[in-house]
């Protein structure tokens, strides 16, 4: 499946280099104002079907529509290979191997697997990728995966049927939201080390606009995963430790802030008991949350 927006110059090459093991090529033209649709048709591959969205849905919207069509076609696995040519088709067998051989439900390419992976990348983008990776691990529960914004993925249609595809976020936070829903569905997932192919393509992503949206998705998704997986479906010790730890920590910090303010205003220190009432719940609360985190890491679907 090939989501494409303004990819007139690249989508034809993506189609023409598609491996023979691919049965269907579903190109989703995300209401491109250029000749993306025509370029896809001119690639003249009999396996190709072009779907043109009536309005721009964003990369997530295009991918979701493609997944839905792949399910309708009765395929076993849906692979996302973007229309910009950055996803090397020669590595497609590597992406599919864990699904075919080891029973994984979802695989994703990982660009950052060696000491040279970040060469040429500005320091602020390296830092941003590290932070985003950690936040996505915590929100999604897939502590074994990195490079969360990598869209070169393969997913079984059986796993896709277990997801609320129409409810997934449609913009650049799609990959993060997808990982959260996959974990809620307890789908086994893993990374596959695959380098990106960089050429003349240009990105339409604006970090200042995208970062707040992704952060909001991760925060909301983290609570959604905790509620559905550890409370609603089975009241797990993970939820008990997390919620109890959070309440104890908030209580302790609140008391500590009050005691500090009271001491500054009155010129004398608050009583030992007051300080203890702030410190003890905070320490215990943090320990509870750390233990919950350890259990969450151990619960990663593998």
N, C-alpha and C positions, 0 to 999 in steps of 0.2 A: 504494500500500500504506500502510495507516494503523495503526501500532502504538499501542495505547491502554492506559493503566492509570489507573483512577479518573478517567475523562474523561466521566462521564455528562453533565455540563453542556456539553461542547464538541464531542464526536464527531459529533453529529447535524449541527451547523452545518458541520463539515469535509466531511461527505459531501454535504450539500445544495449546497455552493458548489464542488464539484469540477467542473472544466472539462469540456466535452463531448468534448474530444479524448482523454479517458481512457476506455479500453475496459473495464477491470475495476477495481473498488475492493475490495481485500482488507483487511478490518479484522481485526487480530489483538488480541483481548482477552487481556491478560496476566494472566489469573486475577483480574480486578478484583472486589473485594468489594461494589462498588456496582452501579448499573444500566447500566454501560457497554455491555454486549452488547445489552440491550433498547433503549437509546437509538439504537444503530447500526441495529438492525432497524426501528425506528419511523421512521427517516429515509426509508424507502420508496423507495430508489433501486434499480431493477432490476439495475444493474451490481454491486451490493454483495454480497459474501460475507463472513460473519463466522466467524472461527476463534477458538475459546476454548481457551486452553492450560489443561491440568489443574493446573499449579502455576506460580507466578510465576517467570519466567525472567529478568527484567530487560529493559531496553530492547533490548539486543543480541540476546537470545534471541527476542524478538518480531519484530524486524526480519529475522533469519535465517529464521524460519518463514515470514514474508511473502514473502521473496525466493524461497524454495523453491516456494511455491505459485504465484508469478508465472511461474517457469520451467515448472512443470507446465501452466499455462494457455497456454503457447506465445507469450507476449508478447515483444516485442523489447527493451523497456526497463522497468526496475523503478524506480519513484520512491517515495521515502519522504517522507510528509507526516504529521507527528505529529498525534495526536488532540487536542492542546491548542489548536489554532487559531493557533499562532504562525507558521505557514508560509503566506504569502500565495499563494493559488492563481493570482492574476493574473500572477505571475512564473514560473509553470510553463513557458510557452513559452521564456522566457529561459534556463531551466535545460536545456531540451531542445535548444536551437539548436546548441550546440557539438557535440553528439552527432550530430544529423541533418545538419548542414552541413559540419562539419570532421572527423568521424570519431573524436571522443574516445570513450573507453570509460566515463568516469566524470566527473561534474560535481558540484560542491558549492556551496551558497550561502555567501557571505561577508558577514557583518554589519559588519565593521570595514574599510570601504573609504573613509571620509571623515574629516575632522578633527573632525566632530561625533559620530562613531559611539560614542565612549566617554562622552558627556555623561550625567550622572546615575548613572554607575557608580562605586562606591567605589574609592578608589585601590588598595587591596589586591587588588581583583578585576582592575583594569586591569593591575597588575604581574603577577598570576597568569596572565592571558591572554597577555601578552607572553612570559613564560617558557615557558608550555606550548606556545605556537606554535613557538618556537625548538627546544625539545626534540623536538616532533613532526616538524618539518622534518628534524632530524638523524637521528631514528630511522627515519622512513618514506622519506626520500630525495626527497620531493616538496618541494623548496626553493621552488617557485613558489606554494605554497598557504599560507593562513593560516586562522584561526578553525577549528581542527581539531575542536572539539566540536559544530559545527553539523551537525545531522542531516537537513537538507533536501537530499537527494541524489538523483541519477539515475544509474543504472548499466545498461549493456547486459546482457542475459541471457547473451550470449556471454562477457563478462568474468566474470560471476558463476559460470559453469560452470568457470572456471579456478581458482576459489578453494576451499579446504577449508572450506565454510560451517559444517559441524558443529564445526570446531575453533576458530572465532572466539570471542573473549571475549564474554561475555553481558551484562555490566553496563555501567557508564558509561564504561569504557575501550574499548568496542566500536568507536567511530569511529576511535580511534588504531590499534587492531589491524587494522582494515579497510584503512586507508591503507598500512600496512606490507605486508600481503599483496597489495594491488593493485600496489605497486611491485615486489614479487618477481615477480609475473606480467607485469611490464612493460606495464601498462595506462596509456594516455595519460589524464591527468586535469588538470582546471583548475577554478579558482574562478569563480563568477558573482556579481557584486555584487547582493545582494538584502537589503533591510532586513527585520528581524524585526517581527512584530506582537505587541505586549505588551498583555495584557488582565487578566482576573481569575484567570487560571490560576496555580497554585502549583507550585513545583518540589519534588520529593521528594529531590533530591540534597543530601548533606551533604559539604561540601568536606573536612572533616577526615578523613572516612572514605574519600572517593573519591581524593584526591590521592596517597596512598601506592600505591594500586592502579594508578593510571594511570602513575606513575613506574616501577613494577616492570614494567608492560607495555611501556613504551618502552625500558627497558634490555634486557629479554629479546628484544623484537622487533628492536632494532638489531643484536644479535648474530645473530639468525636471518636477517635480511636479508643481512648481510655474508657469512655462511656459504653460504647457498643461492645468492645471486646472483653473488657475486664469488669463491667458492672451489669449491663443489660443481659448479656448472654450467659455469663457465669461470673458470680461475684468472686473475683480473684484476690489473693493477698496483695497483689501488685496495686490494685485500686485502694485497698485499705491502707497500705503503707504510704502511698502517694498523697491521698487526701488527708490522712491523719498528720503526716509530716508537714504538709502545707499549712494546715490549720495551726499546728503547734508553732511552726516557724513564724507565721504572721502574728500570733499572739505574743510570742517572746519578743519579736522586733518592736511591736507596738508598745509593750511595757517598757522596753529599753529606751525607746524614743521619749516616752512620757517621763521616765525617770531622769533622763539627761536634761530635758527641758525644765523639769521641776528643780533640779539641782542648780542649774544656771540662773534661774529666776530668783531662787531663795538664797543663793550663796552658800548653801551647805549641801553635802552629798545626801542622796536618798539612802534609806536604810539598807542594810545588807540583805534583808529578806526581799526587798523590792528588786534589788539588782539580781538576786538569785531567781526571782520569779520571771525575770526577763531572759537571763542567760540559759537556765536549765531547759525550758521548752524549745528554745532556739537550737541548742545542741542536739536534743533528742529528735526534734523535727527534721533537722538536716540528716541525721543518721537514718531515720525512717525513709526519707526520700532517696538517699543513696542506695539503701537496700532494695527499694522498689525499682530503682534504675538497674541494679544488677540482675534482678529477676526478669525485668523486661528484656535485657540483652540476651539472657538465657532462653527467653521465649521466642526469639527471632525464628520465623519459619525457615528451615534449612533442608 
